[in-house]
Every structure is written in C-alpha cells, then in structure tokens.
Amino acid sequence: MPVVLPDASAFPEIVAATGGGKLFALSPSESRNAELLADALQSLLTSPREAAALGAQGRAAVRRDFSSPQFAARLVAETRERIDAPQPVS
C-alpha cells in the first residue's frame, strides 16, 4: 500500500527516500486539502499497477533502511562514534 502525503514538513524527503508514495500540494483552504487528498487517492485507485509498484518500493525501502536491525546498527555506530570522539576540555 503506497502512502499519500502532503508536500510539507519531512514528507517529501520520506517519499523521495522510499519511492513509496505520492505527494499532494497543500492548499491554504482546509476544504481544498481534502479534495486534493481525495484526488491523489483516486489516482492510485484507478491505477492499481502504479499503486502496487509504489507500495512495493516503499515496503522494500523500509525493510532495507528502517528495519530494527538497521536501526540498531546505526544506533551502535553513532554511540561508538560519540564515545570515541575527543571530549572538549573544560
């Protein structure tokens, strides 16, 4: 299942990193945002192959880059780097 997110905050980076979804442009009008979201969802509902491909890309990226073992490895590496870094002299 692909994601459909607004083009705000960190969402564009997430979609770019995973390739697992679509963005929709936010509008100053909240009622217009609902319409824009509905349009983006409708485009995926009418393109099941595109939706399946985006969903598969996103799932693969999350498993590859954001799995528990990946997170743990990054955490250990960051911790070791900080422990081994020279400490400031007071």
Contacts in CASP RR format, 6 or more apart in sequence:
PFRMAT RR
TARGET T0000
AUTHOR 0000-0000-0000
METHOD contacts of the structure
MODEL  1
MPVVLPDASAFPEIVAATGGGKLFALSPSESRNAELLADALQSLLTSPRE
AAALGAQGRAAVRRDFSSPQFAARLVAETRERIDAPQPVS
1 51 0 8 1.000
1 55 0 8 1.000
2 20 0 8 1.000
2 21 0 8 1.000
2 22 0 8 1.000
2 44 0 8 1.000
2 51 0 8 1.000
2 54 0 8 1.000
2 55 0 8 1.000
2 58 0 8 1.000
3 14 0 8 1.000
3 15 0 8 1.000
3 20 0 8 1.000
3 21 0 8 1.000
3 22 0 8 1.000
3 58 0 8 1.000
4 21 0 8 1.000
4 22 0 8 1.000
4 23 0 8 1.000
4 24 0 8 1.000
4 37 0 8 1.000
4 40 0 8 1.000
4 41 0 8 1.000
4 44 0 8 1.000
5 11 0 8 1.000
5 14 0 8 1.000
5 15 0 8 1.000
5 21 0 8 1.000
5 22 0 8 1.000
5 23 0 8 1.000
5 24 0 8 1.000
6 23 0 8 1.000
6 24 0 8 1.000
6 25 0 8 1.000
6 26 0 8 1.000
6 33 0 8 1.000
6 37 0 8 1.000
7 23 0 8 1.000
7 24 0 8 1.000
7 25 0 8 1.000
7 26 0 8 1.000
8 26 0 8 1.000
11 23 0 8 1.000
12 23 0 8 1.000
15 21 0 8 1.000
15 22 0 8 1.000
15 23 0 8 1.000
17 61 0 8 1.000
17 65 0 8 1.000
18 57 0 8 1.000
18 58 0 8 1.000
18 61 0 8 1.000
18 62 0 8 1.000
18 65 0 8 1.000
19 54 0 8 1.000
19 57 0 8 1.000
19 58 0 8 1.000
19 61 0 8 1.000
20 54 0 8 1.000
20 55 0 8 1.000
20 57 0 8 1.000
20 58 0 8 1.000
20 59 0 8 1.000
20 61 0 8 1.000
21 54 0 8 1.000
21 55 0 8 1.000
21 57 0 8 1.000
21 58 0 8 1.000
22 40 0 8 1.000
22 43 0 8 1.000
22 44 0 8 1.000
22 54 0 8 1.000
23 40 0 8 1.000
24 33 0 8 1.000
24 36 0 8 1.000
24 37 0 8 1.000
24 39 0 8 1.000
24 40 0 8 1.000
25 36 0 8 1.000
26 33 0 8 1.000
26 36 0 8 1.000
27 33 0 8 1.000
27 36 0 8 1.000
43 50 0 8 1.000
44 50 0 8 1.000
44 51 0 8 1.000
44 54 0 8 1.000
45 51 0 8 1.000
64 70 0 8 1.000
END
